[in-house]
Each structure stands twice: as C-alpha cells, then as structure tokens.
C-alpha cells in the first residue's frame, strides 16, 4: 500500500514537472513571437553575424 502511494506521488510529481516545462516552453515561444521584428534577427542575419565575426561576443 505504501509503495502504491509512493508510486502515485512520483507519477503526479512527474506529470506536474512535465506540465511546467510545457508551460515555460509555450511562454518562451510567445515572447519570441511577440518580439518586435527589428529586435529579432532573421535566421540568415544571425548566421551572417556568426560567420562574419559580429556575433557580439568579445
């Protein structure tokens, strides 16, 4: 009986963890989508910046 309760608690905790991860990912996706177009470089712009040494590092 105690093992069953422990297993159920672990499953619930795992499900809540999974739900939180999904919620965080959805929020991050929403923030990216809502960002101003000028603030978010296109994929090509990001690649050009990376390979031309203008990636902002250093």
Helices and strands as residue ranges (DSSP letters): H 2-34, H 43-51
